[in-house]
Amino acid sequence: MHGPLSPYRWVVLALATSAQVGGCFLVQGLGALGPALQAAFGLDAAEVGLAMSAAQTTPIVGFIVAGMLLDHFSERLIVGLGATMVAAALAVAGRGETYADILFWLFVASIGYCTVQPGGGKVVAAWFPADARGFALGVRQAGLPLGAALGALLLPVAAERHGWRAAFDLGALAALGSGLLFAFLYRSPPEPLPERHRKTELWRSRLQELAPRLPPIALPGVTLVSVQFCITVYLPLDLRDRFDIPVEAGVRLLFLAQFFGALGRVALAAWSDRSRRGREFTLVMSMAAILVGLAALIAAPGAPLWAVALIAAWLGFFGYGWFGPWIALVAEAAPRGAVGLMIGVALAINQIVVVLTPPAFGALRDATGTYVFGWWLVAIAAVAAFLWISRRLAAGA
């Protein structure tokens, strides 16, 4: 049996997920390395955020370009070359002598990383039928918090035992191994994908066709991704500064948040497959849960460790898990023949916030001496998005 019901679709899902895990292992695990880099280079909070920004800058444009390429060329080639570039750049970054060297090579790594997100999303969407697509994309997208969780678990250990350079080497090996595995084992659906062969349409025309479909997707995306990356970069540092929780314990709590985030991406995406009220309803419920978690985090200093762990798990489940139903919504909103481009454009919009939020969040902490004001700002943005999407749902939009 071939096509969307072929058993091979599970192999595709495993390959796409492993490529996501490997590509995200260090790029998304930088938050766990933040304390080590802070100690090695004497960084303030804003400079710690710059590391995440450097690793996420290129995708603002690169996701769109990668989406276009994926609609016309082999996913194996695009994703394989991208993963190899990530690995090479991380290996060189680990040889850097200054923090500026690291930032530059993280920027280079971000060029290769552009292919992993839209590439994996596109191949999973192609191999799974609509009634299982949200679940499959949720599993695949769980690779991001899972990779970050593994990074939070292993990178600080490597840095403590062998220095921060060893952590970068480990990240390079993870990206290379998972990328080459995808490149060698992935096979396209036997039926030619129409989007790969419709070269007569201009990319500008496709972008114009996407434009009216983007606003209902972009607002929840940029709002929720800001929460996600503030947690990724600053949770251990905030727990150290406001809660007097040692960095080692804070990193373990970040691992807990990211592990539950991986579970959330699968569970929320599967729920969105079966929800009679659609995927947007799942996003609204995720936003409400995130607001509860942020309120608890703001008010929690002095709480016992078990309560802080519960808050971290809650924020992880919903603060990362929202992406599962959201990426399925993106894929299904795409016009025929432009799934890769639609995913690329939506991710690129998110990426602007990913680049700007961490250093801005850190700069606000440097100016005020606390992370509380940053958490309040992302919570206010989440309230605005929650109210807007709730109104759309109530109006039956």
GIKACOR-V99891 format. One record per residue. N is the residue number from 0. PHI is phi in degrees with one decimal (* if undefined). Layout:
n | phi
N | PHI
N | PHI
This chain:
n | phi
0 | *
1 | -120.1
2 | 84.2
3 | -65.7
4 | -102.5
5 | -68.7
6 | -58.7
7 | -63.8
8 | -61.2
9 | -72.0
10 | -65.6
11 | -58.1
12 | -62.3
13 | -65.3
14 | -65.9
15 | -65.3
16 | -68.6
17 | -65.7
18 | -64.2
19 | -65.9
20 | -60.5
21 | -66.1
22 | -68.4
23 | -91.7
24 | -51.5
25 | -99.6
26 | -58.8
27 | -91.4
28 | -92.8
29 | -63.0
30 | -59.0
31 | -70.1
32 | -88.1
33 | -52.1
34 | -61.0
35 | -66.6
36 | -67.6
37 | -61.3
38 | -70.8
39 | -71.6
40 | -119.0
41 | 63.8
42 | -90.3
43 | -91.2
44 | -63.6
45 | -64.9
46 | -68.7
47 | -61.3
48 | -64.1
49 | -62.7
50 | -62.0
51 | -65.5
52 | -62.4
53 | -60.5
54 | -76.7
55 | -123.2
56 | -72.5
57 | -55.9
58 | -57.9
59 | -53.8
60 | -101.1
61 | -63.8
62 | -62.0
63 | -66.8
64 | -61.8
65 | -62.1
66 | -60.6
67 | -62.0
68 | -63.4
69 | -68.2
70 | -78.2
71 | -130.3
72 | -131.1
73 | -63.8
74 | -62.6
75 | -59.5
76 | -67.4
77 | -65.0
78 | -69.5
79 | -61.9
80 | -65.5
81 | -62.4
82 | -63.4
83 | -63.3
84 | -66.5
85 | -58.3
86 | -61.7
87 | -63.2
88 | -66.6
89 | -66.8
90 | -62.4
91 | -70.1
92 | -58.8
93 | -68.2
94 | -102.8
95 | -66.0
96 | -99.6
97 | -129.5
98 | -65.5
99 | -62.9
100 | -59.6
101 | -62.7
102 | -60.5
103 | -63.5
104 | -74.9
105 | -65.7
106 | -61.1
107 | -62.7
108 | -60.0
109 | -64.8
110 | -64.4
111 | -68.2
112 | -62.9
113 | -56.0
114 | -84.0
115 | -71.3
116 | -63.3
117 | -66.9
118 | -63.4
119 | -64.6
120 | -62.7
121 | -68.0
122 | -69.3
123 | -67.6
124 | -61.1
125 | -73.6
126 | -93.3
127 | -115.8
128 | -70.9
129 | -60.0
130 | -76.4
131 | -124.3
132 | -68.4
133 | -61.7
134 | -59.8
135 | -63.4
136 | -67.1
137 | -64.9
138 | -61.3
139 | -62.5
140 | -72.2
141 | -64.3
142 | -61.2
143 | -69.5
144 | -66.4
145 | -67.2
146 | -61.8
147 | -64.8
148 | -65.6
149 | -62.7
150 | -62.7
151 | -63.2
152 | -80.0
153 | -103.2
154 | -63.2
155 | -63.3
156 | -65.8
157 | -61.8
158 | -66.5
159 | -69.2
160 | -85.4
161 | -127.6
162 | 97.2
163 | -63.0
164 | -63.5
165 | -63.5
166 | -63.7
167 | -66.6
168 | -62.1
169 | -63.3
170 | -63.0
171 | -64.4
172 | -64.7
173 | -63.4
174 | -65.4
175 | -65.7
176 | -62.1
177 | -69.8
178 | -67.3
179 | -67.9
180 | -59.8
181 | -62.6
182 | -62.2
183 | -86.4
184 | -106.4
185 | -72.1
186 | -129.6
187 | -72.8
188 | -55.9
189 | -61.2
190 | -78.5
191 | -58.7
192 | -73.8
193 | -59.5
194 | -67.2
195 | -78.8
196 | -113.3
197 | -88.9
198 | -88.9
199 | -78.7
200 | -79.3
201 | -77.3
202 | -63.3
203 | -63.9
204 | -64.5
205 | -65.9
206 | -61.4
207 | -65.5
208 | -69.1
209 | -75.4
210 | -50.2
211 | -69.9
212 | -87.6
213 | -81.7
214 | -53.8
215 | -66.1
216 | -93.5
217 | -68.4
218 | -62.0
219 | -64.2
220 | -62.3
221 | -69.2
222 | -67.9
223 | -73.9
224 | -70.0
225 | -65.6
226 | -62.1
227 | -57.8
228 | -78.9
229 | -66.1
230 | -63.7
231 | -59.6
232 | -87.1
233 | -115.2
234 | -58.4
235 | -61.4
236 | -70.5
237 | -65.8
238 | -63.5
239 | -68.2
240 | -77.4
241 | -96.9
242 | -107.7
243 | 58.1
244 | -92.3
245 | -55.6
246 | -56.7
247 | -59.9
248 | -70.1
249 | -62.9
250 | -66.2
251 | -65.8
252 | -69.9
253 | -63.8
254 | -58.2
255 | -60.4
256 | -61.7
257 | -72.2
258 | -63.1
259 | -68.5
260 | -63.0
261 | -62.9
262 | -63.1
263 | -63.8
264 | -63.1
265 | -73.6
266 | -65.8
267 | -69.3
268 | -66.5
269 | -63.0
270 | -61.8
271 | -65.4
272 | -63.2
273 | -106.3
274 | -70.7
275 | -69.6
276 | -95.7
277 | 88.7
278 | -71.6
279 | -62.1
280 | -64.1
281 | -61.7
282 | -64.6
283 | -61.8
284 | -64.6
285 | -64.0
286 | -60.5
287 | -59.7
288 | -65.7
289 | -63.3
290 | -62.2
291 | -61.9
292 | -65.2
293 | -65.6
294 | -61.4
295 | -65.7
296 | -63.9
297 | -64.3
298 | -94.4
299 | -87.2
300 | -50.6
301 | 97.9
302 | -71.7
303 | -63.8
304 | -59.3
305 | -63.6
306 | -70.3
307 | -64.4
308 | -62.6
309 | -64.4
310 | -62.9
311 | -61.7
312 | -65.4
313 | -61.9
314 | -63.2
315 | -66.0
316 | -57.5
317 | -93.9
318 | -72.4
319 | -109.1
320 | -66.1
321 | -54.6
322 | -67.8
323 | -60.9
324 | -66.3
325 | -65.3
326 | -69.6
327 | -65.9
328 | -60.8
329 | -61.4
330 | -60.5
331 | -77.5
332 | -82.8
333 | -72.4
334 | -67.5
335 | -57.9
336 | 89.5
337 | -140.8
338 | -63.9
339 | -60.1
340 | -66.2
341 | -60.9
342 | -62.9
343 | -61.9
344 | -66.2
345 | -62.3
346 | -66.9
347 | -64.6
348 | -62.4
349 | -56.9
350 | -66.3
351 | -58.9
352 | -69.6
353 | -59.4
354 | -72.5
355 | -81.9
356 | -67.3
357 | -57.9
358 | -65.9
359 | -66.6
360 | -60.7
361 | -67.4
362 | -64.6
363 | -65.0
364 | -66.1
365 | -62.2
366 | -76.6
367 | -106.1
368 | 82.1
369 | -150.3
370 | -87.7
371 | -59.3
372 | -63.7
373 | -64.2
374 | -64.4
375 | -62.2
376 | -64.7
377 | -68.8
378 | -66.9
379 | -62.5
380 | -62.0
381 | -65.6
382 | -61.7
383 | -60.7
384 | -65.9
385 | -58.6
386 | -66.3
387 | -66.1
388 | -71.6
389 | -60.6
390 | -63.9
391 | -60.1
392 | -65.5
393 | -63.8
394 | -82.4
395 | 72.9
396 | -68.8
